[in-house]
């Protein structure tokens, strides 16, 4: 059964504590974003080695494997978007439909060992990209087509919530 697409606006997580996972964006010093990415990526290989990695807890929730594929792709997407923000003036990001991607890429059928390697690699790359941000670059801006606007700092904090929240989703 296909997952019902998530149409919630999660941008508030760049400013407020998430009541579900406890992520607090105010507790994140932007200089720590790269380290936090590495921290949030570290449990995924163990999650992907679980015997229940392909099992959905219910019909409306992704399996741990599907969440891992999503996190891997979020790492790659945010590295790309960060590059746009640093290279262009106030870029408009191309749209990304996470649910269409999950279906098209057949997240639930991917090899967990390969996903673990890819997620680890993408985490290292996006962490390094955030580690390289300095000074006034944190105030550079970018926008989504839905009107949401970010500075690199708020973008980084928003991005970290996704990584933290999905660990909570899989009980890691």
N, C-alpha and C positions, 0 to 999 in steps of 0.2 A: 504494500500500500504506500503511495507517495506521501511525503510529509507535506503538511499544509505550510505554504510559504510564510515566513516571518516578515510581517509588514510593520513591526513596531519601529518607532524612532528611538534609537538608543543613544543619541547624541548627548543626552543629559548625563551619561556616565563619564563625560569629560569634566563634569563639575560636581557631581553628587556621589555619595556612597551607594553602591548597589546593594539593595537589601537581600538579594538572593545569594550572591557570592562573597559579599563583604569588601569588594575592591573599593579603595578610597583614592580617587585621583589627587586629592589635596596632599596625600602622604607621599607622592612621587616627586622627587627632585628630578628635573629633566635630565640631568647628568647621569642619572641611574637607569634611564630607559633601556639602554643596551644590556645592562646587567640583569634587569628584570626580565627581558625577553629570554635571556639564557636560562634564568631561574624557572620561568614558566614552560620552557621547552624541555627541560631536563626530565620530567616524569613521563613524557610521551612514549619513549621506547618501551618502558615497562607496561604502560597501558596497552600498547599495540602487541605485546607478547601475551596478553591475557587470553584465556580460552574462550571467553565470551565476547571477544573483540567485534564480532560481526552481529551480535544480538542486539536488537532494539528493545529497550525496556518496555515500550508500548508502541502502538501504531503511529503515534504523533511525535516520536522522539528519535533522533538519529542514534545510531550505534556508536560505540567508541571509535571504530574505524572511520565512520563517516565524519565524526567530529574532528578526528586527526587530519583527514584530508582537507577539511575546511580550514583548520588552523594553518596547515602547510600553505594553502593557497592565499590565506589572509596575510601571512608573512611575506609572500612574494608580491602580492598586490600593494601592501603598504610600503614596501621598499621602492616599488615603481612610483607610487604616488609621492613619497618623500622626495625622490629624485626630481619629479616634476616641480615640487614646491621649491626646491633649492636651485633649479635651473631656469625656471620661468617665473614671470611676475603674475601672481594670483591665478594659477592655472585652474581650469575646470576639468576635474577628473572624468575620464570615460566611465560610463555606467558599468556596474558589475552586478549581475543577478546571481546571488549565492545559491539559490535553490535550483535555478536552471543549470548552473555549473555542476552542482552535485549530481543532478540527473544525467547530464550529458557526459560527464567524466566517470559515471558509474562508481561513485565513491564506495558503495558497499561491496563492490567486487574487486577492489584493488588489493594488492599484496601488502599485508601489514608490515612486513620487514622492509619492503621498498619504501613505503610511506614513512616509516621511522627514519630511514636514511635521508629522504627528501625533506622531511620536516626539520630534522636536525641541521641540515645544510641551509635551508631557507632561514631558520632562526639565526644562525651564525651570520648570514649575509645582512639581514635586516638589523641585527644588533650592531654590527660593525658600521652600518650606515648611520644609525642614531648616535653611535659613539663619535663619529666624525663631525657631527653638528656642533657649532660653537657660536658664541657671541650673538650678534644680531640675527643670525640665521634662524634662531628659535622664534623670531617674530615674523618670519616670512609667512605668507598666506596661501591657501588653496581652497577650492570650493567643490561641492558635489552638485549634481544637477537638481537635487531637491531643495537647494538653497542653503544647505548647511555650509558654514564657513569655519575654517580652522586656521590657527597659527601652527607652526611646526610643534610648538609646545603642547597645545591643546590636542592636536592630531596624535601626538605620541601618547598622551594620557588616555585618549579615547581608544586608540589601538590596543594599549595594554589591557584594557578591560576585557576585550574580546579574548585575549590569550588566557587571562585569569579565569574568566567566567566559564570557558569551555573545560578547563581542568575541574572546576566545580561540577559541571554537567556530567562528567564521566567518573566522578567520585575520587579524583586523584589529588 
